[in-house]
Amino acid sequence: MANVGGFFKNVMSEMRKVSWPKRKELSKYTVIVLATVVAAAVFFAVVDLGISELFRWYLAL
Protein backbone atom coordinates (compact mmCIF):
# COMPACT_ATOMS: atom_id res chain seq x y z
CA MET A 1 0.00 0.00 0.00
CA ALA A 2 2.99 2.31 0.42
CA ASN A 3 3.49 2.24 -3.34
CA VAL A 4 -0.06 3.45 -3.93
CA GLY A 5 0.44 6.42 -1.59
CA GLY A 6 3.74 7.24 -3.26
CA PHE A 7 2.10 7.02 -6.65
CA PHE A 8 -0.57 9.57 -5.77
CA LYS A 9 2.03 11.82 -4.16
CA ASN A 10 4.00 11.78 -7.42
CA VAL A 11 0.83 12.42 -9.41
CA MET A 12 0.04 15.50 -7.33
CA SER A 13 3.63 16.71 -7.69
CA GLU A 14 3.44 16.40 -11.48
CA MET A 15 -0.01 18.03 -11.64
CA ARG A 16 1.42 21.14 -9.96
CA LYS A 17 4.00 21.40 -12.76
CA VAL A 18 1.38 21.38 -15.52
CA SER A 19 0.87 24.62 -17.42
CA TRP A 20 -2.91 24.92 -17.54
CA PRO A 21 -4.53 27.05 -20.29
CA LYS A 22 -5.95 30.44 -19.39
CA ARG A 23 -9.68 31.08 -19.72
CA LYS A 24 -9.28 32.85 -23.10
CA GLU A 25 -7.18 30.00 -24.51
CA LEU A 26 -9.60 27.42 -23.16
CA SER A 27 -12.54 29.19 -24.80
CA LYS A 28 -10.68 29.39 -28.10
CA TYR A 29 -9.75 25.71 -28.03
CA THR A 30 -13.30 24.74 -27.06
CA VAL A 31 -14.72 26.61 -30.06
CA ILE A 32 -12.16 24.96 -32.35
CA VAL A 33 -13.01 21.48 -31.05
CA LEU A 34 -16.77 22.05 -31.34
CA ALA A 35 -16.42 23.44 -34.87
CA THR A 36 -14.30 20.44 -35.88
CA VAL A 37 -16.83 18.00 -34.41
CA VAL A 38 -19.72 19.72 -36.20
CA ALA A 39 -17.79 19.77 -39.49
CA ALA A 40 -16.96 16.07 -39.16
CA ALA A 41 -20.59 15.24 -38.33
CA VAL A 42 -21.84 17.15 -41.37
CA PHE A 43 -19.22 15.51 -43.59
CA PHE A 44 -20.14 11.99 -42.47
CA ALA A 45 -23.86 12.75 -42.74
CA VAL A 46 -23.38 13.86 -46.35
CA VAL A 47 -21.26 10.80 -47.15
CA ASP A 48 -23.85 8.53 -45.51
CA LEU A 49 -26.66 10.19 -47.45
CA GLY A 50 -24.71 9.82 -50.69
CA ILE A 51 -24.00 6.14 -50.13
CA SER A 52 -27.64 5.51 -49.16
CA GLU A 53 -28.86 7.19 -52.33
CA LEU A 54 -26.41 5.18 -54.43
CA PHE A 55 -27.72 1.94 -52.92
CA ARG A 56 -31.33 3.01 -53.48
CA TRP A 57 -30.54 3.91 -57.09
CA TYR A 58 -28.73 0.59 -57.62
CA LEU A 59 -31.55 -1.45 -56.08
CA ALA A 60 -34.14 0.36 -58.20
CA LEU A 61 -32.49 -0.80 -61.45
Short mmCIF file of the C-alpha atoms (twelve columns), coordinates in Angstrom:
data_MODEL
# 
_entry.id   MODEL 
# 
loop_
_atom_site.group_PDB 
_atom_site.id 
_atom_site.type_symbol 
_atom_site.label_atom_id 
_atom_site.label_alt_id 
_atom_site.label_comp_id 
_atom_site.label_asym_id 
_atom_site.label_seq_id 
_atom_site.Cartn_x 
_atom_site.Cartn_y 
_atom_site.Cartn_z 
_atom_site.pdbx_PDB_model_num 
ATOM 1  C CA . MET A 1  0.000   0.000  0.000   1 
ATOM 2  C CA . ALA A 2  2.993   2.311  0.424   1 
ATOM 3  C CA . ASN A 3  3.489   2.238  -3.342  1 
ATOM 4  C CA . VAL A 4  -0.060  3.451  -3.928  1 
ATOM 5  C CA . GLY A 5  0.444   6.416  -1.587  1 
ATOM 6  C CA . GLY A 6  3.744   7.244  -3.260  1 
ATOM 7  C CA . PHE A 7  2.100   7.022  -6.655  1 
ATOM 8  C CA . PHE A 8  -0.569  9.571  -5.768  1 
ATOM 9  C CA . LYS A 9  2.033   11.820 -4.155  1 
ATOM 10 C CA . ASN A 10 4.004   11.777 -7.416  1 
ATOM 11 C CA . VAL A 11 0.833   12.418 -9.410  1 
ATOM 12 C CA . MET A 12 0.042   15.505 -7.326  1 
ATOM 13 C CA . SER A 13 3.632   16.705 -7.694  1 
ATOM 14 C CA . GLU A 14 3.439   16.399 -11.483 1 
ATOM 15 C CA . MET A 15 -0.007  18.027 -11.643 1 
ATOM 16 C CA . ARG A 16 1.423   21.141 -9.961  1 
ATOM 17 C CA . LYS A 17 3.999   21.400 -12.764 1 
ATOM 18 C CA . VAL A 18 1.375   21.379 -15.523 1 
ATOM 19 C CA . SER A 19 0.873   24.621 -17.423 1 
ATOM 20 C CA . TRP A 20 -2.912  24.917 -17.537 1 
ATOM 21 C CA . PRO A 21 -4.535  27.047 -20.286 1 
ATOM 22 C CA . LYS A 22 -5.949  30.439 -19.390 1 
ATOM 23 C CA . ARG A 23 -9.684  31.079 -19.715 1 
ATOM 24 C CA . LYS A 24 -9.283  32.847 -23.095 1 
ATOM 25 C CA . GLU A 25 -7.178  30.000 -24.507 1 
ATOM 26 C CA . LEU A 26 -9.598  27.416 -23.158 1 
ATOM 27 C CA . SER A 27 -12.543 29.194 -24.798 1 
ATOM 28 C CA . LYS A 28 -10.681 29.394 -28.104 1 
ATOM 29 C CA . TYR A 29 -9.752  25.711 -28.027 1 
ATOM 30 C CA . THR A 30 -13.299 24.736 -27.062 1 
ATOM 31 C CA . VAL A 31 -14.717 26.607 -30.062 1 
ATOM 32 C CA . ILE A 32 -12.160 24.960 -32.353 1 
ATOM 33 C CA . VAL A 33 -13.010 21.481 -31.050 1 
ATOM 34 C CA . LEU A 34 -16.768 22.047 -31.337 1 
ATOM 35 C CA . ALA A 35 -16.423 23.442 -34.870 1 
ATOM 36 C CA . THR A 36 -14.304 20.444 -35.879 1 
ATOM 37 C CA . VAL A 37 -16.829 17.997 -34.412 1 
ATOM 38 C CA . VAL A 38 -19.717 19.722 -36.199 1 
ATOM 39 C CA . ALA A 39 -17.788 19.774 -39.492 1 
ATOM 40 C CA . ALA A 40 -16.962 16.065 -39.161 1 
ATOM 41 C CA . ALA A 41 -20.593 15.240 -38.327 1 
ATOM 42 C CA . VAL A 42 -21.841 17.152 -41.373 1 
ATOM 43 C CA . PHE A 43 -19.223 15.505 -43.586 1 
ATOM 44 C CA . PHE A 44 -20.136 11.992 -42.467 1 
ATOM 45 C CA . ALA A 45 -23.862 12.754 -42.736 1 
ATOM 46 C CA . VAL A 46 -23.384 13.865 -46.352 1 
ATOM 47 C CA . VAL A 47 -21.258 10.799 -47.146 1 
ATOM 48 C CA . ASP A 48 -23.852 8.530  -45.506 1 
ATOM 49 C CA . LEU A 49 -26.656 10.192 -47.451 1 
ATOM 50 C CA . GLY A 50 -24.710 9.819  -50.690 1 
ATOM 51 C CA . ILE A 51 -24.001 6.140  -50.125 1 
ATOM 52 C CA . SER A 52 -27.642 5.514  -49.159 1 
ATOM 53 C CA . GLU A 53 -28.860 7.193  -52.325 1 
ATOM 54 C CA . LEU A 54 -26.408 5.184  -54.435 1 
ATOM 55 C CA . PHE A 55 -27.723 1.938  -52.924 1 
ATOM 56 C CA . ARG A 56 -31.332 3.012  -53.485 1 
ATOM 57 C CA . TRP A 57 -30.544 3.910  -57.094 1 
ATOM 58 C CA . TYR A 58 -28.734 0.588  -57.625 1 
ATOM 59 C CA . LEU A 59 -31.551 -1.450 -56.079 1 
ATOM 60 C CA . ALA A 60 -34.143 0.359  -58.204 1 
ATOM 61 C CA . LEU A 61 -32.493 -0.799 -61.449 1 
# 
